[in-house]
Amino acid sequence: MANAVARHEQSALTEILSIARAALRAAVNAPTDDASLDAAGDALVAIARVVETEARHD
Protein backbone atom coordinates (compact mmCIF):
# COMPACT_ATOMS: atom_id res chain seq x y z
CA MET A 1 0.00 0.00 0.00
CA ALA A 2 2.83 2.41 -0.72
CA ASN A 3 0.52 4.50 -2.89
CA ALA A 4 -2.24 4.83 -0.29
CA VAL A 5 -3.65 8.32 0.06
CA ALA A 6 -2.79 10.04 3.33
CA ARG A 7 -5.61 10.71 5.72
CA HIS A 8 -6.68 14.34 6.00
CA GLU A 9 -5.26 14.57 9.53
CA GLN A 10 -1.86 13.50 8.24
CA SER A 11 -1.87 16.14 5.52
CA ALA A 12 -2.88 18.81 8.05
CA LEU A 13 -0.03 17.77 10.33
CA THR A 14 2.38 17.86 7.40
CA GLU A 15 1.19 21.37 6.56
CA ILE A 16 1.57 22.53 10.17
CA LEU A 17 5.10 21.13 10.36
CA SER A 18 5.98 22.82 7.08
CA ILE A 19 4.68 26.17 8.37
CA ALA A 20 6.64 25.75 11.61
CA ARG A 21 9.87 24.87 9.79
CA ALA A 22 9.56 27.85 7.47
CA ALA A 23 8.82 30.15 10.41
CA LEU A 24 11.84 28.96 12.34
CA ARG A 25 14.01 29.48 9.28
CA ALA A 26 12.58 32.97 8.77
CA ALA A 27 12.96 33.88 12.44
CA VAL A 28 16.59 32.78 12.57
CA ASN A 29 17.43 34.71 9.41
CA ALA A 30 15.42 37.82 10.30
CA PRO A 31 17.44 41.01 10.58
CA THR A 32 15.82 42.14 13.85
CA ASP A 33 14.09 40.72 16.89
CA ASP A 34 10.86 42.38 15.77
CA ALA A 35 11.08 40.67 12.38
CA SER A 36 11.66 37.34 14.13
CA LEU A 37 8.56 37.86 16.25
CA ASP A 38 6.58 38.83 13.15
CA ALA A 39 7.61 35.58 11.45
CA ALA A 40 6.58 33.58 14.50
CA GLY A 41 3.27 35.43 14.78
CA ASP A 42 2.48 34.94 11.11
CA ALA A 43 3.17 31.23 11.50
CA LEU A 44 0.86 30.96 14.49
CA VAL A 45 -1.93 32.62 12.52
CA ALA A 46 -1.35 30.25 9.60
CA ILE A 47 -1.35 27.22 11.90
CA ALA A 48 -4.54 28.42 13.57
CA ARG A 49 -6.19 28.58 10.14
CA VAL A 50 -5.15 25.01 9.39
CA VAL A 51 -6.50 23.81 12.75
CA GLU A 52 -9.72 25.76 12.29
CA THR A 53 -10.23 24.23 8.85
CA GLU A 54 -9.51 20.78 10.27
CA ALA A 55 -12.06 21.30 13.05
CA ARG A 56 -14.73 22.25 10.52
CA HIS A 57 -14.19 18.98 8.64
CA ASP A 58 -14.76 16.82 11.72
PyRosetta script that sets phi, psi and omega in degrees:
from pyrosetta import init, pose_from_sequence

init()
pose = pose_from_sequence("MANAVARHEQSALTEILSIARAALRAAVNAPTDDASLDAAGDALVAIARVVETEARHD")
pose.set_psi(1, 37.2)
pose.set_omega(1, -179.1)
pose.set_phi(2, -64.3)
pose.set_psi(2, -24.4)
pose.set_omega(2, -178.7)
pose.set_phi(3, -97.0)
pose.set_psi(3, 12.6)
pose.set_omega(3, -179.1)
pose.set_phi(4, -63.1)
pose.set_psi(4, 142.3)
pose.set_omega(4, 179.4)
pose.set_phi(5, -74.7)
pose.set_psi(5, 136.9)
pose.set_omega(5, 178.9)
pose.set_phi(6, -68.9)
pose.set_psi(6, 144.8)
pose.set_omega(6, 175.5)
pose.set_phi(7, -66.1)
pose.set_psi(7, 157.1)
pose.set_omega(7, -177.9)
pose.set_phi(8, -58.3)
pose.set_psi(8, -39.1)
pose.set_omega(8, -179.5)
pose.set_phi(9, -61.4)
pose.set_psi(9, -37.3)
pose.set_omega(9, 179.5)
pose.set_phi(10, -67.3)
pose.set_psi(10, -40.2)
pose.set_omega(10, 179.9)
pose.set_phi(11, -69.3)
pose.set_psi(11, -34.3)
pose.set_omega(11, 176.9)
pose.set_phi(12, -65.6)
pose.set_psi(12, -43.3)
pose.set_omega(12, 178.3)
pose.set_phi(13, -62.6)
pose.set_psi(13, -42.3)
pose.set_omega(13, 177.8)
pose.set_phi(14, -60.1)
pose.set_psi(14, -42.0)
pose.set_omega(14, 179.0)
pose.set_phi(15, -65.4)
pose.set_psi(15, -42.7)
pose.set_omega(15, 179.0)
pose.set_phi(16, -62.3)
pose.set_psi(16, -44.4)
pose.set_omega(16, 178.8)
pose.set_phi(17, -63.3)
pose.set_psi(17, -38.2)
pose.set_omega(17, 178.0)
pose.set_phi(18, -64.3)
pose.set_psi(18, -43.5)
pose.set_omega(18, 178.0)
pose.set_phi(19, -61.7)
pose.set_psi(19, -44.8)
pose.set_omega(19, -178.9)
pose.set_phi(20, -63.7)
pose.set_psi(20, -43.2)
pose.set_omega(20, 178.5)
pose.set_phi(21, -61.1)
pose.set_psi(21, -45.7)
pose.set_omega(21, -179.5)
pose.set_phi(22, -63.7)
pose.set_psi(22, -39.1)
pose.set_omega(22, 179.9)
pose.set_phi(23, -66.4)
pose.set_psi(23, -42.1)
pose.set_omega(23, 177.6)
pose.set_phi(24, -62.1)
pose.set_psi(24, -42.5)
pose.set_omega(24, 177.6)
pose.set_phi(25, -60.8)
pose.set_psi(25, -46.2)
pose.set_omega(25, -179.2)
pose.set_phi(26, -65.1)
pose.set_psi(26, -40.5)
pose.set_omega(26, -179.2)
pose.set_phi(27, -65.4)
pose.set_psi(27, -41.8)
pose.set_omega(27, 179.7)
pose.set_phi(28, -65.3)
pose.set_psi(28, -37.8)
pose.set_omega(28, -176.7)
pose.set_phi(29, -90.4)
pose.set_psi(29, -0.4)
pose.set_omega(29, -178.4)
pose.set_phi(30, -67.6)
pose.set_psi(30, 145.5)
pose.set_omega(30, -176.9)
pose.set_phi(31, -74.6)
pose.set_psi(31, -21.3)
pose.set_omega(31, -178.3)
pose.set_phi(32, -137.5)
pose.set_psi(32, 164.5)
pose.set_omega(32, 175.6)
pose.set_phi(33, -62.3)
pose.set_psi(33, -39.6)
pose.set_omega(33, 179.4)
pose.set_phi(34, -61.7)
pose.set_psi(34, -40.9)
pose.set_omega(34, 178.8)
pose.set_phi(35, -66.1)
pose.set_psi(35, -36.2)
pose.set_omega(35, 176.2)
pose.set_phi(36, -63.2)
pose.set_psi(36, -44.4)
pose.set_omega(36, 178.6)
pose.set_phi(37, -65.3)
pose.set_psi(37, -36.9)
pose.set_omega(37, 176.5)
pose.set_phi(38, -62.4)
pose.set_psi(38, -42.2)
pose.set_omega(38, 178.9)
pose.set_phi(39, -62.7)
pose.set_psi(39, -43.5)
pose.set_omega(39, 179.0)
pose.set_phi(40, -65.5)
pose.set_psi(40, -42.3)
pose.set_omega(40, 179.0)
pose.set_phi(41, -64.0)
pose.set_psi(41, -42.9)
pose.set_omega(41, 177.8)
pose.set_phi(42, -61.0)
pose.set_psi(42, -39.1)
pose.set_omega(42, 179.2)
pose.set_phi(43, -66.1)
pose.set_psi(43, -41.1)
pose.set_omega(43, 179.0)
pose.set_phi(44, -63.0)
pose.set_psi(44, -39.3)
pose.set_omega(44, 177.0)
pose.set_phi(45, -64.0)
pose.set_psi(45, -44.5)
pose.set_omega(45, -180.0)
pose.set_phi(46, -63.3)
pose.set_psi(46, -41.2)
pose.set_omega(46, 178.5)
pose.set_phi(47, -66.2)
pose.set_psi(47, -40.0)
pose.set_omega(47, 177.7)
pose.set_phi(48, -60.3)
pose.set_psi(48, -38.4)
pose.set_omega(48, 178.0)
pose.set_phi(49, -64.3)
pose.set_psi(49, -41.5)
pose.set_omega(49, 178.3)
pose.set_phi(50, -62.3)
pose.set_psi(50, -46.3)
pose.set_omega(50, -178.9)
pose.set_phi(51, -64.3)
pose.set_psi(51, -41.7)
pose.set_omega(51, 178.8)
pose.set_phi(52, -61.8)
pose.set_psi(52, -43.8)
pose.set_omega(52, 178.1)
pose.set_phi(53, -62.8)
pose.set_psi(53, -41.6)
pose.set_omega(53, 178.7)
pose.set_phi(54, -62.7)
pose.set_psi(54, -41.3)
pose.set_omega(54, -179.3)
pose.set_phi(55, -65.2)
pose.set_psi(55, -33.8)
pose.set_omega(55, 179.3)
pose.set_phi(56, -69.6)
pose.set_psi(56, -26.6)
pose.set_omega(56, -179.0)
pose.set_phi(57, -82.3)
pose.set_psi(57, -14.3)
pose.set_omega(57, -178.6)
pose.set_phi(58, -82.2)
pose.dump_pdb("model.pdb")
